[in-house]
């Protein structure tokens, strides 16, 4: 019994109720996303989303950085690479992100709350972005040579009613794939002890940027704005940590140390 209590104290230093509290916070944030998803069907939103996407293409072409069609064509040249990119796109926001947050909570609990605060701020910024600047993803613009790699892998098209009930089809700006990748990649690169783990998490954000472009789910501009969202969220989490430094400050010390 003492060993069980010691293990619980080590893994759940704030008790089971704190786990429930964190899950509820993310649940509320997700339902805020679902609320914005419902607004995607309002008249005029679809037209604006496609106009904004074409505007982004215009900006990137003027800056000579519109390379997304070439990147996807190169990835599609090898079906294996295209399938791997599509699989990573599906799992980056689910398995990888949730798993990384769980790992932080269990083994680096002192740093979890800083990362959690980053996520809360980032989700709030994203909801504003989706409302103010709805943007169609590249895969909706086949006239530019894009194809839906994820649909090709799963067989589920973007007009599927079940999929559209869960995901906002015009939530491209900012890219939360790139934002989340930075918000878990950088902290984990600092926290994990294994050298290979440090390298993996350090390059993980770059891998995700490649994945979102190769699958035609985001423009480079979306990824850049996702990075800006992560930077603002990190600044906000640092500012919030001043109010409760013992609880919310980022700490490299592991709870298992």
ABEGO torsion letter per residue (X at the ends): XAAAAAAAAAABAAEAAAAAAAAAAAAAAAAAAAAAAAAAABBGAAAAAAAAAAAAAAAAAAAGABAAAAAAAAAAABAAAAAAAAAAAAAAABAAAAAAAAAAAAABAAAAAAAAAAAAAAAAAAAAAAAABBBBBAAABAAAGBBBAAAAAAGBBAABAAAAAABBAABAOBBAAAAAAAAAAAAAAAABABAAAAAAAAAAAAAAAAAAAAAGABBAAAAAAAAAAAAAAAAAAAAAAAABAAAABBBABBAAX
